[in-house]
Amino acid sequence: MATTIRNATLKVTIKEEITLNGSRQDSENILRISDINEIYKRIVSIEADDDATVAVFKSTVSIAGGTADTGGDGALKKTDVKYIRITNLDDTNSVNISLQLDSDENNSAADLSVTHLLEAGKSFMMGTPDEAVHADDDAGAIITSLTDLESIIVDPGSNSGQVEVFVASA
């Protein structure tokens, strides 16, 4: 069966507007990402003192012909993902987003993590999860040998929280 979906270009606009001392200091950056034909978008509500896995990235998107470690139902194919955004929809409380890393790149469960505070109303963005992140606890140097993002977990702490997840893939 041939698809009827045509590839499109995703346009991402980041714009800041501010006047300091009577002078505009605005900035606008536009990113266009071509060949998008899949979108994963959802709003996730998370109870207080709980967490939620909001996206999973694997080398395949189903377990057919493989094991649960090499793919997963509902997983996004990591080599096809081109853009990821998580937005904290709460107007008061922050959430923690945990980037779960598969540092040995065997397409299994995460074995490292990096946690980022996402303040109320703010967004976290990144490109591909494939060879995109690394954590090192014994060196204060730049690491250029990156690993795979396995999943993203959101934890609102002692407050309930709500995030929007948007992923664009080829």
C-alpha positions as CSV (number, residue, x, y, z in Angstrom):
1,M,0.0,0.0,0.0
2,A,1.4,3.3,-1.0
3,T,1.1,6.3,1.3
4,T,-1.0,9.3,0.4
5,I,1.0,11.5,2.8
6,R,3.3,14.0,1.1
7,N,6.5,15.1,2.8
8,A,6.3,18.7,4.1
9,T,8.6,21.3,5.6
10,L,8.2,22.1,9.3
11,K,8.7,25.7,10.1
12,V,9.9,26.5,13.7
13,T,10.0,30.2,14.6
14,I,11.7,31.4,17.8
15,K,11.0,35.1,18.5
16,E,12.0,37.4,21.4
17,E,10.6,40.9,21.7
18,I,11.9,43.4,24.3
19,T,12.4,47.1,24.6
20,L,15.3,48.2,26.8
21,N,15.9,51.9,27.5
22,G,13.5,52.8,24.7
23,S,15.3,50.7,22.1
24,R,14.0,47.5,20.5
25,Q,16.3,44.5,21.1
26,D,14.2,41.9,19.2
27,S,15.4,38.6,17.7
28,E,13.8,36.1,15.4
29,N,15.2,32.8,14.1
30,I,13.4,30.5,11.7
31,L,14.3,26.9,11.2
32,R,12.9,24.9,8.3
33,I,13.1,21.1,8.5
34,S,12.3,19.4,5.3
35,D,10.9,15.9,4.5
36,I,8.6,15.6,7.5
37,N,5.8,13.0,7.1
38,E,5.1,12.0,10.6
39,I,4.0,14.0,13.6
40,Y,3.7,12.8,17.2
41,K,1.8,15.3,19.3
42,R,0.1,14.9,22.7
43,I,-0.7,16.7,25.9
44,V,0.2,14.7,29.0
45,S,-1.2,15.3,32.5
46,I,1.0,13.9,35.3
47,E,-0.2,13.5,38.9
48,A,1.8,15.0,41.8
49,D,4.6,12.7,43.1
50,D,4.4,10.7,39.8
51,D,6.3,10.7,36.5
52,A,5.5,9.8,32.9
53,T,7.5,8.6,30.0
54,V,6.3,10.9,27.3
55,A,8.4,9.6,24.3
56,V,10.4,6.5,23.6
57,F,13.0,6.2,20.8
58,K,14.2,2.9,19.3
59,S,15.8,1.6,16.1
60,T,12.4,0.0,15.1
61,V,8.9,1.0,15.9
62,S,7.3,-2.4,16.7
63,I,8.4,-5.6,18.3
64,A,7.5,-7.7,15.3
65,G,10.5,-9.8,14.4
66,G,12.5,-8.6,17.3
67,T,12.5,-8.4,21.0
68,A,11.1,-5.8,23.4
69,D,14.7,-4.4,23.8
70,T,15.2,-3.7,20.1
71,G,11.9,-2.1,19.4
72,G,8.7,-1.3,21.0
73,D,5.0,-0.6,20.3
74,G,4.5,3.2,20.3
75,A,8.3,3.9,20.0
76,L,9.5,6.5,17.6
77,K,12.2,5.5,15.2
78,K,15.2,7.3,16.4
79,T,17.0,7.7,13.1
80,D,13.9,9.3,11.5
81,V,13.2,11.9,14.3
82,K,14.3,15.4,13.3
83,Y,12.8,17.6,15.9
84,I,11.6,17.3,19.5
85,R,9.9,19.8,21.7
86,I,8.6,19.5,25.3
87,T,6.6,22.5,26.6
88,N,5.6,22.9,30.3
89,L,2.0,24.1,30.1
90,D,1.8,25.0,33.8
91,D,1.8,28.7,34.5
92,T,3.3,28.4,38.0
93,N,5.2,25.2,38.6
94,S,8.3,23.7,37.0
95,V,8.8,20.1,35.9
96,N,11.9,18.0,35.6
97,I,12.6,16.4,32.3
98,S,14.9,13.4,32.3
99,L,16.7,12.5,29.2
100,Q,17.2,8.7,29.5
101,L,20.4,7.7,27.5
102,D,21.3,4.4,26.0
103,S,25.1,5.0,26.4
104,D,26.2,1.5,25.3
105,E,23.9,2.0,22.2
106,N,22.6,-1.6,22.3
107,N,19.0,-0.4,21.8
108,S,18.1,-1.6,25.3
109,A,16.9,0.3,28.4
110,A,18.6,3.5,29.5
111,D,21.7,3.3,31.5
112,L,22.4,7.0,32.0
113,S,20.3,10.1,32.5
114,V,20.5,13.9,32.4
115,T,17.8,15.8,34.2
116,H,16.8,19.4,33.2
117,L,14.6,21.8,35.1
118,L,11.8,23.1,32.8
119,E,10.3,26.2,34.3
120,A,6.6,27.1,34.0
121,G,5.6,28.0,30.4
122,K,9.1,27.2,28.9
123,S,10.1,24.8,26.2
124,F,12.9,22.3,25.7
125,M,13.9,21.6,22.1
126,M,16.4,19.4,20.4
127,G,16.9,17.7,17.0
128,T,17.5,14.0,16.5
129,P,17.8,11.6,19.4
130,D,20.3,9.4,17.4
131,E,23.9,10.1,18.5
132,A,22.7,13.3,20.2
133,V,23.5,13.4,23.9
134,H,26.0,12.1,26.4
135,A,26.6,12.3,30.2
136,D,30.0,11.9,31.8
137,D,30.5,12.1,35.6
138,D,34.3,12.0,35.7
139,A,35.3,14.7,33.3
140,G,34.5,18.4,33.0
141,A,35.4,18.4,29.3
142,I,33.3,18.6,26.2
143,I,32.3,15.1,25.0
144,T,32.2,14.7,21.3
145,S,31.3,11.0,21.2
146,L,27.6,11.2,21.7
147,T,25.1,8.5,22.4
148,D,21.4,7.8,21.8
149,L,18.4,9.3,23.6
150,E,16.3,6.3,24.7
151,S,13.3,8.1,26.2
152,I,12.1,11.3,27.9
153,I,10.5,11.2,31.4
154,V,8.7,14.1,32.9
155,D,8.4,14.5,36.7
156,P,6.4,17.4,38.1
157,G,7.5,16.7,41.7
158,S,5.0,17.4,44.5
159,N,2.7,19.3,42.1
160,S,0.6,17.9,39.3
161,G,1.8,19.0,35.8
162,Q,1.0,19.1,32.2
163,V,3.3,19.1,29.2
164,E,2.9,19.2,25.5
165,V,5.0,16.8,23.4
166,F,5.7,17.5,19.8
167,V,8.0,15.3,17.6
168,A,8.5,15.5,13.8
169,S,9.9,12.6,11.9
170,A,10.8,11.7,8.3
